[in-house]
């Protein structure tokens, strides 16, 4: 069975307000009961994003996955952000994003250093022949001169070989709009717009596992020094170029290595999902472990401590014949305790079904969408039950005043809804005592 999903791609998504300082002016004048003009109010705000780091909660995902080896020879590394405007929130020429993704192999990997923002922008603090375009602190939003900045120094040759041309950089980022319907809870509250930044290089891959580092770097101040730009020759006097590493991860790659669910599972060493018993273990223990079961300490609700058998949902045998169906409690059990089974053969309790029942219950309650559906269902039932009880009482009390068809049903339905909306009643008793109390 196949499914399709529509999505929309956009080459750029600029924020409504560009980076900079803004003054908000408020004026108010009233004419009634008397004419009066209030003093003008002003507030100055700075609009911008952080210069020196990307918060981890802004990163939706990266690929290749961090520290997971595979054959990524035909993969362009990329990073996906939760905020659609993030790559364009700093002022760069035209539609060029201020974030570039660099993929460095083992010979090109640079040491990451942590320094303060003040040291970064102070030319006297740069050891060796290192170039950085900013010689003074820019206006900061949510950061200070003491903020810690992660930087990497890469050789001039690597910069010339790897850095994208200005006309290329604008095509290495885009925005994707997808539907959040039927997604998990982490996505259902998102607006569905994600920005993506790509590297301009496939992941370096060899016959042996090769370590690669991927850095999301800021190019603020570097646009005039791009390969082919007017000030590129200035860089010839420097051995190393310094970049702010906003976000980084490792991507080990090996030619022919398994990648993806099918390949990884195809390489797995398949064996029964059970613990190996010790050589001195008796037959009952071997039998229990061979069935994927484990003895666990079990503290009952009455405070007693005993040992019970537990197993997970994956077992190395046919679980349909595990327990006599006649001993399995009914599915309408209100609590997990009703799913605890006493194994007469071993003389112990089996908590496998109780644990599964509780896990399923917690998983359902953790699902926001399902919780909303359950809440609406309960409210609908309460309203229907309240309307039914009100209808019966109104018939008894108002029948002598009117016999108009449908009148009592309408009054009951509207009155029940109003009472529930105002929170006047708790869940109704079966005899309708709550309604009687309100009507009296």
N, C-alpha and C positions, 0 to 999 in steps of 0.2 A: 504494500500500500504506500503510495507516494503522496506527498503534500507539497504545496507551493506557498510562497510568501512573497508579497510585494514589498519592495523597498525603494528608496529614492536616494540618489547620490547628488551631492552638490560640491563644486570645486572649492568654494570658500564660504565661510560664515562669519562675518565680522560682527563684533558686539555693537549694540545700539549706541553706546558712548565710547569714544576712543579714549585712549590713555591720556591723562592730563588733569590739571587742576580746574575745578568748576566752582562758581559762586552761585548759590541759591538765594534769590531775593523774593521776599514775601511782602505783599501790600494788602491792606484790608481797609475798606471804607464802608460805613453804614450810613443810611439815610433816615432810618426810622427807629425809635421815635424822634431822634434828633440827628442831624448830620454830624458825623465825626470821622476823622481819618486817623488811624492808628499809626504809630511810628514804624518806619520800614525796618524789617528784620533781615539780616544777612547771615549766611553760613558758607564757609569755604570747605570743600571736600576734595579729596584726591581720588580719582578713579584709576585703578590699575591692578595688575596681578603681581605676584611675587617674582623677583628677578632671579633668585638664587636656588630655588628648589621647586619641586612639584609635589604637593601632598599626596601620600599614597592613596587616599580615598578618591583622588581625581583620576587614578589609573584604573580603567575597567579591566584590561587584559593586555598581555604581551604575547608575541609569538616570534621565534620558537619559545616554548615554555622554559622558564628558568631552571637551569641545572639538570635538564633532562636530555640525555644524549639521544641522537637519532640522525638519520640521513637528511640533512636540510640543505643539500647542495642546490636545489632549485627553489629555495625559499627566500623571499625578500623580507628581512626582519621588519616588524611593525609594532606600534604601540597604539592602543585605543584608549581615548580619554572619555570620561563621563560627561565633560562639558564640551558642547559643540564649538564654542568660540575660542577655546583655550589656545590653539596654535596661532591665532591672529590678534591676541590681546595686547601685544607689544607692537610699537610702531616700527615697521620694516617697510622697505620700498615696495610699492605696488601691492600685490597679493602674496608676497613671499612670507611664509610662516616664520616665526622667531625661533622655532624648535627644529633642529636637524638631527636625524638619527645616524650615528656612526657605528659601523660594524668593523671591529678591529680583530685581526688574527693574532696568533701567539707571538709573532715577531713585532707586531705593531702595538701590542697592549701597553698602555701607559699606567704608571703608578697613580693612584688616586690620593690626593692630599686634601686635608681639611684645614682651611685657613679662615680668618674673619673677613667680612666684607670690606672693612677698612684696609686690611693688608692687600686684598685683591686689587683695589683701585689705587694703591700707592706705589708708584714706579720704583721708589727706593727700597721697597721690601721684596722685590723680585730677584731671586738669586739666579746667577748665570745669565745666559743670553736668551731671555724669554720675552716674548711679545704678548701684550694684552691691550686691546684698543681703548679701554676706558681708564682714564687717569684721575677720575673723580667720581664720587658716589652719585648715582642718579637718584631722583626722587624715589623714596621707598614706600611701599604699601605693605604693612604687616611685617616689616623687617627693620633691622637697625644696623648700625656700623659694626656691632658685635655679633651679628648673626653668623653662624658657621656655614661656610661655603665649600662644597666638594669640587675640586678642579682637577683636570688632567692636562699634562703637557705632552704634545705630540710633535714629532719631527716635521720640519718644513716640507720634506719630501712626501710624507704621508698625507699631509694637508693638500698638497698639489694633486696627488693621485686620487684621493678619495672624496674631497669636498665637491658638492654639486655646483654647477654653474648657476648663476642667478635665474636664467630662464628654465632651468631644470627644477630648482627648489620649489617653485610654486605648484608643480605637478606631483610633488611627493607628499601632499596632504589633501584630504578631502573630508566631507561630512556625509554620514550615512544615517538616514531616517528609517526606522523600522517600527512596527507595531508592537506595543507592550502587552497586547491581549494574549492570554493563555501562557504568559511567561511566569517564571518562579518569582517568589516574593521580593528578591533583590532587584528585579527589573520592573515589576508591575507598577511601581510608583515613579519610574523614570519617564521623562518626556519622549524617549525613543530616539533622541538625536545624539549621535556619538561622532567624535572627530578621530581621525586616524592619520598617523605620520609614518611614512615608510623610509627605510634606508635605500640608498641607490646602488646597493651591492648585494649579491647573493652571499649566503653564509659560506665562508671558506670551509672546504671539506677535503679530507684526505683519506688514505687507506687506514690510518690509525685515528683514534679519537683525538680530535683537535679542539683545544679550548679557545673560544672566542668571547669577546666582551662587546656588549652593545650599550652605547651611551646615547641618551637624549641630551644634546648640548644646546646651549643658548648661542645664537649668532648675533646678538645685539652688539652693534658697533663694528661688526665684521663685513657688512654688506659692501663697503667700498674696497675691501681687500680680497673679495672673491676672485678666483681664477679668471683672468681676462678683464678685470675691472681696473680703474685708473690707478689705484694705490697698491696694486699687487706687488710692484717692484720694491716697495718699502720693506716687505717681508724678507727680501733676500739678505738683509743684514742680520737676521735672527736665525738661530738654530732650532729653537722650539717655539711653538705657539700654544698659548694657554686658553682653555675653554672651561666654562662652568658645566659640570656634569649634573644635570637636573634629576636624572633617573638612570639607573644602570642595572643590567642583569647579565648572567653568563649563559652562553649557548654552545655547549659542547656538541660537536658534529663528527660523524664518521660515515664514510661511504659504505653503502650496503647495510647500515645498521637499521634495525626495525624502527618504524615510525608510524604512529597511528594505532588505533585500537586493535585492528585486525592483525597487524604485524607483531605488536607487543604480545598479544595473547597467543599468537602462533608460535612464539619462541618460548613460552612458559613450559616449565617442567611439571607435567600434570601428574598429580598423585592424590589419593584420598585425603579429604580435608579432616584430618584427625591427628591427635598427638600420638607419638610413638611411646608405648609403655616401656618401663624399665625391664631389665632381664629378670628381676626378682618379683615382678608383679604377678599376682594371682590371676586365675582365669576370669573371675568377675570383673576385675579392673581392666584386663585386656579387652573383654567383651564391651565394657562401657566406653572405653576410649576408642575402640574400633568403630563405634556407632556415632562418633563425634560428640559424645556427652562428656561433661566435666562435673565433678563434685564441687559445690560452692557453699561457702558459709551463708546461712540463711537465718536472718533475725525476724521472727514472726511479730505480728502486731501486739501479741500479748507479752512480748519481751523475751521469749525463749529463744535460745540460740541452738540451731541444729544444722545439719548438712543436707542440701537438696541437690538434685541433678538439674543441670541446665545445658542447653545446646542452642546454637544459633540456627538461622533458617537454612543454611547450606550444610547438608549432611552427606556422608558417603554411602547412603543406602536409601531404599524406598521408604520414606517416612509415612506413606499411607497405611502401612501395616505395623506401624510402631506401637500404637495403643489401640485397644478395643474401642471402636467408635461409641459404644454404649457408655464408656466412662468419661467421654468428653462432655463438659458442661454445655448447656445451651448457649447459642450465640447472643441471646438477649441479656447476658449477665451484666449487671450494672457496674461491677468493679473488677479489677484484675484478680482479686482474691478468689473469685468464683471460677477462675481458669486454672488454679493450682490443682494438679492431679496427683493422687496418691498411687504410687507404683507398688502394687502388692507383691510383685515378684522380688523387688529389691528392698522393700520396706522403707522407701524414702519418698519424699515429695518430688514431683517433676514440675519445675517452674517455667518450662520453655514456652508454653502457650500463654501463661500469665504475662511473661515479659513481652511477647509479641503483641498481645492485646494492649498493653500499656504504651509500647513504642508507637503503635498505630494511632492510639488516641492522642498522644502528644504531637505526633506529626500532623494530624488533622487540625489540632488547635493552633499549631504554629503556622498553618496556611492561612494568610490573611483573607484571600479571596473566598475560601471555603467558610471561614468564620463569619464573613459578612452574609453569605448565603444562609447559613444556619441561623444567624440573628434575625434576618428578614423572615425566615420560615417560622421561628418562634413568635415573633411579633404578629405575623399574620394569623397564626393559630389563636393567640390571645385575643386578638380583635374579633375573630370569628366567634370564639366562645363567649366573649363578653356581649357581642351583639345578639347571640342566641338567647342568653339569659335575660338581657334587657327586653328583648322582644316578648318573651313569655310573661314577664312582670308587667310590661306596658299593656299587654292585651288584657290582663286581669284588672288593672287599675283604670285603664282608659276606655274599655269596651263600652261603658255606658255613655260615653261622650261622642264617639264616632265609630262608624263601621266602614269608613271609606277604604277601599281595597288598596293595599300597598302603603297606606299612611303609617301604620305602626312599624313596618319593616324599614321604611326610610328613617323614621325618628330613631329607631334602635341602632341602625348602622351608623348614623351621624353622631349620635350621643356616645356610642362605644368608642369610636375613633377619637373624639374629643377628650374623653376621660383618660384614655391611654396616653395621648399626646401630652396632656398636662401632668402625667405621672401621679394621678390621683389614686390608682389602685395598684396593688401588688398582684402576683399571679393569683387567679381566681380560685376560690374554694369550689369544690364540686357542687355544693348546695347554693352557691351564689350569695353567700353572706356578705362579701365585700360590696357587691352592688347594692344590696339592701341597705347597708350602712350609709352609702353615699346618697341614695334617694331619700332616705329618712332625714 
